[in-house]
Amino acid sequence: MYDDDEGDYEEDPHHVLRRKEEKQRRREEKLAAMGPIPILLPHFISIANLGSALGVEKRVFLQNLAELGFEDITLETVMTGETAALVAQEYGFSPTVESGDAIDLKRRPPPVDSSALPERPPIVTIMGHVDHGKTTMLDWLRKSSVAALEHGGITQHIGAFSVKLSGGKQITFLDTPGHAAFLTMRQRGANVTDIVILVVAADDSVKPQTLESLKHARAANVPVIVAINKIDKDEARIDHVKADLARNGIEIEDYGGDVQVACVSGRTGEGMDSLEENILTLSEILDLRAEREGMAEGWVLESSVKSVGRAASVLVKRGTLRKGDFIAAGTVWAKIRMLRNEAGDEVNEATPGTPVEILGWRALPDAGDEVIQAPSETRVREAIDYRIEVQGYEKAAAEQEAQERKDKKRDVQEEAAAREKAAMAPANRKKKTRQGGTGTGVENTTTPGDGAGLIKLNFTVKGDTMGSVEAVCAAISEIGNNEVQAAILRSAPGTVTEYDVEHAAITKGTIVNFNTPLSPSIKKMAEDAGVAILDHSVIYHLVDEIKEMLSDKLPMLVTSRVLGEAEVLQVFPINIRGKEYKNIAGCRVRNGQLTRNAVYRLTRKNKTIFDGKLESLKMGKKDVDEMRKGGECGLMFENFDALEIGDKIQAYEEVREKRRL
């Protein structure tokens, strides 16, 4: 061992290593004596920042993380707070992950005793299959005509309405669309409701969307009342519907269960009193109450851009919203400028169980976002900034995870390809030896369709509300196959703008305009730019048109239809001109018929030797247009005369069919 007091020398690397180990050991002993050091970690943190917080040099920290099993990480890699906490524990820290409660807005804890709180109106959602009469039933309940206003008689948004029944009870109804494309909107309805009315048509019985709606209700743990509608129709089969309900796990009262069933007609009003009574009875059992004071809470049902500004339909669940209040929903906030009820009238406040349209948003919230009131503008801004920051970290973490999966998949594929290449190397060497090392005996093959690639049609989607835009995007995304697909480049609520047209022109895209007015100037601009605008208000028609557009991009389906078969019995050389001769096949037609304009395929020993057109079809010395079964004729082929007795001849035609999705 070297003496430090001696002259110049080059220090032994082993000595340096031992000294570092000793230093690390003393540090660990000191930390152990002090006990775990508390450390506060954010919800997301980069590797560089975590290393600095733990007091570890960055390069060493990366090496340590690799030893702990972390792969493909850099100093910019983002970790979740939970993962960072596990790492911090390895370094002797006692971590706490910042939950954001001090910054973010959170809903209040539920009341200890809700029995002393004032009652609130029950929130009832009407669900079921498309065209089973949900909106017509709601019309009767609120004595209006919503169905007549909906395009094609199909509900396209979530509607929320407060209805005062004949007994004076206030009830809030949510009417959710029944079309398959509005799945997410139905899910939102089930998650904010107290009671679900499952509508089943008496003449149509249980359908897939009926079961889908039931699944949402059960997932949200919401009680169900079944309304068998359209009992006034001659085709009504009430007993059959009840049996279908029982077969699908709905335990109705008629079969010993606890699910109430009301037989009604939304058109005539028959049985609607019984349905009202069932709703009131169930709401009394649920004993729905909520505090009217304190910070308000609710859910965004729908949002859209209107002539008066950005608007969102909100269902209040707790507290009371008033003009001037500050609220947050997702990553946007609002100072309430105006509150309007479903009739469009301005109101002063919105109490629990009340749907209301709110104006004053800084940006459009997403349907399904939770709404929470803030005590001040400063507080709501802090919360939104925090949410945006967290959202950015979550997005970065998700992108990183996706890239890691992609890299791992690529590595596995490259490794498999290398193994396959190594395994085939001996066989290839043997093959080269047999072929004299030239490789000329290897046959090249191609797979039909190789290199054709996926065809994508670009779309920009604009609609009257956020929910409609989401539903249209979901419907469009489902159209296509592995050959042709729709790509949605932009989507937003509102009318079609000049920028939309310019963007579509650059990307060679199509604009989908759903249920919003189109100005003549926009139509003219799109026409001049060669941009197609699909203007629709019923999603069925829109889906059909986009299917047709994508179908037009599919290659034709080409099939062969055999017209006739013959066999070469003799080969005759004939003089064409001068000393030029060409063979003619003397044939007998075995099946079908041979025609002058057909395409011909010659096979010899089950191998095709010619595929092409005829030069002439003769019977004796006379040209003919066709020869039928049993006839004998002479065939001369274009650019081919290497005929032999016994060759098989097949006449066929190519049938090209338009393919559809």
Residue pairs with C-beta under 8 A, 6 or more apart in sequence:
1 15
2 9
2 11
2 12
2 15
28 92
31 37
31 92
32 92
36 92
36 93
36 94
37 92
37 93
37 94
38 93
38 94
38 95
38 96
39 53
39 54
39 88
39 93
39 94
39 95
39 96
40 95
40 96
40 98
41 50
41 53
41 81
41 84
41 85
41 88
41 95
41 96
41 97
41 98
42 81
42 97
42 98
43 80
43 81
43 97
43 98
43 99
43 100
43 390
43 393
44 78
44 79
44 80
44 81
44 390
44 393
44 394
44 396
44 397
45 53
45 78
45 79
45 81
45 84
46 75
46 76
46 77
46 78
46 79
47 61
47 62
47 65
47 73
47 74
47 75
47 76
47 77
47 78
47 79
48 58
48 75
48 76
50 61
50 79
50 84
50 87
50 88
51 57
51 58
51 61
51 62
51 75
52 58
53 88
54 61
54 87
54 88
54 91
54 93
56 64
56 91
58 75
62 73
62 74
62 75
65 73
65 87
66 73
68 87
68 90
71 404
72 404
72 407
77 400
78 393
78 396
78 397
78 400
79 87
79 397
80 397
81 97
81 98
82 97
84 95
84 97
85 95
85 96
85 97
88 95
89 95
100 386
100 390
103 382
103 383
103 386
104 383
104 386
104 387
105 328
105 372
105 373
105 374
105 379
105 380
105 383
106 372
107 297
107 318
107 370
107 372
108 294
108 295
108 297
108 318
111 117
111 291
114 287
114 289
115 287
115 289
117 289
117 290
117 291
118 289
118 290
118 291
118 292
119 287
119 288
119 289
120 288
120 289
120 290
120 351
120 352
120 353
121 162
121 169
121 170
121 171
121 172
121 288
121 352
121 353
121 354
122 171
122 172
122 194
122 195
122 279
122 282
122 283
122 286
122 288
122 353
123 172
123 174
123 192
123 193
123 194
123 195
123 315
123 353
124 171
124 172
124 173
124 174
124 193
124 194
124 195
124 196
124 197
124 279
125 173
125 174
125 175
125 176
125 189
125 190
125 192
125 193
125 195
125 196
125 197
125 222
126 134
126 135
126 137
126 138
126 173
126 174
126 175
126 176
126 196
126 197
126 199
126 227
127 134
127 176
127 178
127 186
127 189
127 190
127 196
127 197
127 198
127 199
127 213
127 216
127 217
128 134
128 178
128 198
128 199
128 200
128 209
128 210
128 213
129 178
129 199
129 200
129 201
129 204
129 207
129 208
129 209
129 210
129 213
130 154
130 177
130 178
130 179
130 180
130 209
131 153
131 154
131 178
131 201
132 178
132 199
132 200
132 201
132 204
132 207
132 210
132 229
132 230
133 199
133 201
133 229
133 230
133 266
133 267
134 155
134 175
134 176
134 178
134 199
134 229
135 146
135 147
135 150
135 153
135 155
135 175
136 147
136 229
136 266
136 267
137 197
137 199
137 227
137 229
137 264
137 266
137 272
137 275
138 146
138 159
138 161
138 173
138 175
138 266
139 145
139 146
139 147
139 266
140 266
140 269
140 272
141 163
141 165
141 173
141 272
141 276
142 161
142 163
142 173
146 155
146 159
146 175
147 153
147 155
150 156
151 515
151 537
151 538
152 537
152 538
152 540
152 541
154 177
154 178
154 179
154 538
154 539
154 540
155 175
155 176
155 177
155 178
156 177
156 179
156 182
156 468
156 471
156 515
156 537
156 538
156 539
157 177
157 185
157 302
157 464
157 465
157 467
157 468
158 174
158 175
158 176
158 177
158 185
158 188
158 189
158 301
158 302
158 313
158 367
158 467
159 174
159 175
159 342
160 172
160 173
160 174
160 175
160 301
160 313
160 315
160 342
160 355
161 172
161 173
161 175
161 342
161 355
162 170
162 171
162 172
162 173
162 341
162 342
162 354
162 355
163 170
163 171
163 172
163 173
164 170
164 171
165 171
165 276
165 279
165 280
166 273
166 276
167 276
167 280
169 280
169 283
170 353
171 279
171 283
172 315
172 353
172 354
172 355
174 189
174 192
174 193
174 301
174 315
174 355
176 182
176 185
176 186
176 189
176 213
177 185
177 186
177 471
178 186
178 209
178 213
179 209
179 471
179 539
179 540
180 209
181 471
181 472
181 474
181 475
181 539
181 543
182 467
182 471
182 539
183 212
183 471
183 474
184 367
184 368
184 467
184 470
184 471
184 474
185 367
185 467
185 470
185 471
186 212
186 213
186 216
187 216
188 299
188 301
188 367
188 368
189 216
190 196
190 213
190 216
190 217
190 219
190 220
190 222
191 216
191 220
191 299
191 368
192 299
192 301
192 315
192 317
193 220
193 222
194 222
194 223
194 283
194 286
194 288
195 222
195 223
195 224
195 225
195 279
195 282
195 283
195 286
196 213
196 217
196 222
196 223
196 224
196 225
197 224
197 225
197 226
197 227
197 275
197 279
198 210
198 213
198 214
198 217
198 224
198 225
198 226
198 227
198 250
199 227
199 229
200 206
200 210
200 226
200 227
200 228
200 229
200 241
200 244
200 245
201 228
201 229
201 230
202 228
202 229
202 230
202 231
202 233
202 235
202 236
202 237
202 238
202 241
202 263
203 230
203 233
203 235
203 236
203 237
204 230
205 237
205 240
205 241
205 244
206 241
206 244
206 245
206 248
211 248
214 224
214 248
214 250
217 224
223 282
223 286
224 250
224 259
225 259
225 260
225 261
225 262
225 275
225 278
225 279
225 282
226 245
226 250
226 252
226 259
226 260
226 261
226 262
227 261
227 262
227 264
227 275
228 238
228 241
228 242
228 261
228 262
228 263
228 264
229 264
229 265
229 266
230 236
230 265
230 266
230 267
231 238
231 263
231 264
231 265
231 270
231 271
232 265
232 267
232 268
232 270
238 263
242 252
242 254
242 255
242 261
245 252
245 261
246 252
246 255
250 257
250 259
251 257
251 258
251 259
252 259
252 260
252 261
253 259
253 260
253 261
254 261
260 278
260 281
260 282
262 271
262 274
262 275
262 278
263 271
263 274
264 270
264 271
264 272
264 274
264 275
265 271
265 272
266 272
288 353
290 317
290 318
290 319
290 352
290 353
291 318
291 319
291 352
292 319
292 320
292 351
292 352
293 319
293 320
294 318
294 319
295 319
295 372
295 373
295 374
295 375
296 316
296 318
296 319
296 320
296 321
296 325
296 327
296 350
296 371
296 372
296 373
297 316
297 317
297 318
297 319
297 370
297 371
297 372
297 373
298 314
298 315
298 316
298 317
298 318
298 321
298 370
298 371
299 314
299 315
299 317
299 368
299 369
299 370
299 371
300 312
300 313
300 314
300 329
300 330
300 365
300 366
300 367
300 368
300 369
300 370
300 371
301 312
301 313
301 314
301 315
301 355
301 367
302 312
302 313
302 367
302 465
302 466
302 467
303 310
303 311
303 312
303 313
303 361
303 364
303 365
303 366
303 367
303 465
303 466
303 467
303 493
304 310
304 311
304 312
304 364
304 464
304 465
304 466
304 493
304 494
305 311
305 364
305 493
305 494
305 495
308 338
308 359
309 337
309 359
309 360
309 361
310 359
310 360
310 361
310 363
310 364
311 357
311 358
311 359
311 361
312 329
312 334
312 357
312 358
312 361
312 364
312 365
313 355
313 356
313 357
313 358
314 321
314 329
314 350
314 355
314 356
314 357
314 358
314 371
315 353
315 354
315 355
316 350
316 351
316 352
316 353
316 354
316 355
316 356
317 352
317 353
318 352
319 352
319 373
320 349
320 350
320 351
320 352
321 327
321 336
321 339
321 349
321 350
321 356
321 358
321 373
322 336
322 339
322 348
322 349
322 350
323 336
323 337
323 338
323 339
323 348
324 335
324 336
325 335
325 336
325 373
326 333
326 334
326 335
326 336
326 373
326 374
326 375
326 376
326 377
326 379
326 380
327 333
327 334
327 336
327 358
327 371
327 372
327 373
327 374
327 380
328 371
328 372
328 374
328 380
328 383
328 384
328 387
329 365
329 366
329 369
329 370
329 371
329 372
330 365
330 366
330 369
330 370
330 387
331 384
331 387
331 388
331 391
332 361
332 362
332 363
332 364
332 365
332 384
333 361
333 362
333 374
333 380
333 381
333 383
333 384
334 358
334 360
334 361
334 362
335 360
335 377
336 358
336 359
336 360
337 359
337 360
338 346
338 358
338 359
338 360
339 346
339 347
339 348
339 349
339 350
339 356
339 357
339 358
340 346
340 347
340 356
340 357
340 359
341 347
341 355
341 356
341 357
342 355
342 357
344 357
347 356
350 356
364 466
364 493
365 371
365 466
366 466
367 465
367 466
367 467
367 470
374 380
374 383
431 439
431 442
432 438
432 439
434 441
435 441
435 442
452 483
452 555
454 482
454 483
454 484
454 485
455 483
455 484
455 485
455 553
456 484
456 485
456 486
456 487
457 484
457 485
457 486
457 487
457 509
457 510
457 549
457 550
457 553
458 487
458 489
458 504
458 507
458 508
458 509
458 510
459 476
459 486
459 487
459 488
459 489
459 509
459 510
459 511
459 512
459 546
460 488
460 489
460 490
460 491
460 500
460 503
460 504
460 509
460 510
460 511
460 512
461 469
461 472
461 473
461 476
461 488
461 490
461 491
461 492
461 512
461 514
462 469
462 491
462 492
462 493
462 494
462 495
462 496
462 500
462 511
462 512
462 513
462 514
462 516
463 469
463 472
463 493
463 512
463 513
463 514
463 515
463 516
464 493
464 514
464 515
464 516
465 493
466 493
468 493
468 514
468 515
469 491
469 492
469 493
469 514
471 539
472 491
472 512
472 514
472 539
472 542
473 488
473 491
475 539
475 542
475 543
476 486
476 488
476 512
476 543
476 546
477 486
477 488
479 485
479 486
479 543
479 546
479 547
479 550
479 661
480 486
480 550
480 661
481 661
483 554
483 555
484 550
484 551
484 553
484 554
484 661
485 550
486 546
486 550
489 503
489 507
489 509
490 500
490 503
494 516
495 513
495 516
495 517
495 518
495 519
495 522
496 511
496 513
496 516
496 518
496 522
496 526
496 533
497 522
498 522
498 525
500 511
501 511
501 522
501 525
501 526
501 529
501 531
502 529
503 509
504 510
504 511
504 526
504 529
504 531
505 529
505 530
505 531
509 531
510 531
510 532
510 533
510 534
510 549
511 526
511 531
511 532
511 533
511 534
512 533
512 534
512 536
512 542
512 546
513 533
513 534
513 535
513 536
514 536
514 537
514 539
514 542
515 536
515 537
518 533
518 535
522 533
523 533
526 532
526 533
534 542
534 545
534 546
536 542
536 545
547 660
547 661
548 660
550 661
551 658
551 659
551 660
551 661
554 658
554 659
554 660
554 661
555 659
556 656
556 657
556 658
556 659
557 656
557 657
557 658
557 659
558 654
558 655
558 656
559 654
559 655
559 657
560 652
560 653
560 654
560 655
561 652
561 653
561 655
562 592
562 650
562 651
562 652
563 592
563 593
563 594
563 595
563 598
563 651
563 652
563 653
564 589
564 591
564 592
564 593
564 594
564 595
564 598
564 627
564 629
564 650
564 651
565 589
565 590
565 591
565 592
565 648
565 649
565 650
565 651
566 587
566 588
566 589
566 590
566 594
566 633
566 635
566 648
566 649
566 651
567 587
567 588
567 590
567 646
567 647
567 648
567 649
568 585
568 586
568 587
568 643
568 644
568 645
568 646
568 647
568 648
568 649
569 586
569 587
569 588
569 632
569 645
570 585
570 586
570 645
571 583
571 584
571 585
571 586
571 643
571 644
571 645
572 583
572 584
572 586
572 634
573 581
573 582
573 583
573 584
574 581
574 582
574 583
574 584
575 581
576 582
582 636
582 641
583 636
583 641
583 642
583 643
584 618
584 634
584 635
584 636
584 641
584 643
585 634
585 635
585 636
585 637
585 643
585 647
585 649
586 632
586 633
586 634
587 594
587 632
587 633
587 634
587 635
587 649
588 630
588 631
588 632
589 627
589 628
589 629
589 630
589 631
589 632
589 633
590 629
591 629
592 628
592 629
592 651
593 626
593 627
593 628
593 629
593 651
594 617
594 626
594 627
594 633
594 635
594 649
594 651
595 617
595 625
595 626
595 651
596 614
596 617
596 624
596 625
596 626
598 614
598 651
598 652
598 653
599 611
599 612
599 613
599 651
599 652
599 653
599 654
600 610
600 611
600 612
600 613
600 614
600 635
600 637
600 649
600 650
600 651
600 652
601 608
601 610
601 611
601 649
601 650
601 652
602 608
602 609
602 610
602 611
602 637
602 640
602 643
602 647
602 648
602 649
602 650
603 609
603 647
603 648
603 650
604 644
604 646
604 647
604 648
609 642
609 647
610 637
610 640
612 637
612 638
612 639
612 640
613 637
613 638
614 635
614 636
614 637
614 638
615 636
615 637
615 638
616 623
616 634
616 635
616 636
617 623
617 624
617 625
617 626
617 627
617 633
617 634
617 635
618 624
618 633
618 634
618 635
618 636
619 627
619 631
619 632
619 633
619 634
624 633
627 633
635 649
